[in-house]
């Protein structure tokens, strides 16, 4: 129960049921992204013969955005769209520069 309580606190949610639903959404999204990778890589002709760095770049450009879209889709289907929208904004906010207020000069 300690793990569930820490997730509830970290994710700012109240019920154990919501934690379970969120974990199910993550599982469904990851599984779908795994199968989508095989399909997308086959469609693009990406083979294990390509250098690892190139396959990684292709994965970042194709599968990573797809994962985020799938997260919102599954989150919506499971009734947790608000949480996953907040989660993605929080996650991507870490990569964006922080807005700093410009000092005002008063004469």
C-alpha positions in Angstrom: 0.0 0.0 0.0 3.0 2.3 0.5 3.7 2.3 -3.3 0.0 3.1 -4.1 0.0 5.9 -1.5 3.2 7.4 -3.0 1.7 7.3 -6.5 -1.5 8.9 -5.3 0.5 11.7 -3.7 2.9 12.1 -6.7 0.1 12.1 -9.2 -2.2 14.2 -7.0 -5.1 11.8 -7.1 -7.4 10.4 -4.4 -8.6 6.9 -5.0 -6.8 3.5 -5.3 -9.2 2.7 -8.2 -7.8 5.7 -10.2 -4.3 4.5 -9.6 -5.2 1.0 -11.0 -6.9 2.6 -14.1 -3.9 4.8 -14.8 -1.5 1.8 -14.6 -3.8 -0.1 -17.0 -3.7 2.8 -19.4 0.1 2.9 -19.3 0.2 -0.9 -19.9 -2.2 -0.7 -22.9 -0.3 2.3 -24.4 3.1 0.6 -24.0 1.8 -2.7 -25.6 0.2 -0.8 -28.5 3.3 1.2 -29.1 5.4 -1.9 -29.2 3.2 -3.4 -31.9 3.0 -0.1 -33.7 6.8 0.1 -33.8 7.0 -3.2 -35.7 4.4 -2.0 -38.2 5.9 1.5 -38.7 9.4 0.2 -39.0 8.3 -2.4 -41.6 6.4 0.3 -43.5 9.5 2.5 -43.5 11.9 -0.3 -44.3 13.8 -0.1 -41.1 15.8 -3.2 -40.5 18.2 -4.4 -37.9 21.0 -3.8 -40.5 20.6 -0.1 -40.1 23.0 1.5 -37.5 21.6 1.7 -34.0 21.8 5.5 -33.9 19.7 5.8 -37.1 17.1 3.4 -35.8 17.0 5.4 -32.5 16.4 8.6 -34.4 13.6 7.0 -36.4 12.0 5.7 -33.2 12.2 9.1 -31.6 10.6 10.8 -34.6 7.8 8.2 -35.2 7.0 6.1 -32.1 7.5 8.7 -29.3 4.8 11.1 -30.7 2.6 8.1 -31.4 3.0 6.9 -27.8 1.8 10.3 -26.5 -1.2 10.3 -28.8 -2.1 6.8 -27.7 -1.7 7.8 -24.1 -4.4 10.5 -24.6 -6.6 8.1 -26.6 -6.5 5.3 -24.0 -6.7 7.8 -21.2 -9.9 9.2 -22.7 -11.4 5.7 -23.3 -10.7 4.8 -19.6 -12.1 8.1 -18.4 -8.8 9.7 -17.3 -8.2 12.2 -20.1 -7.7 15.1 -17.6 -5.0 13.2 -15.7 -3.1 12.2 -18.9 -3.4 15.7 -20.4 -1.9 17.1 -17.1 0.7 14.3 -17.1 1.9 15.1 -20.6 2.0 18.8 -20.0 4.1 18.2 -16.9 6.4 15.8 -18.6 7.1 18.1 -21.7 7.3 21.1 -19.4 10.5 19.7 -18.0 12.1 20.0 -21.5 10.9 23.5 -22.2 12.8 26.5 -20.9 11.3 28.1 -17.9 9.6 31.5 -18.4 11.4 34.2 -16.4 9.8 37.5 -15.7 11.6 40.4 -17.2 12.6 43.0 -14.7 10.7 46.2 -15.2 12.5 49.5 -15.1 10.4 52.2 -13.6 11.5 55.8 -14.2 
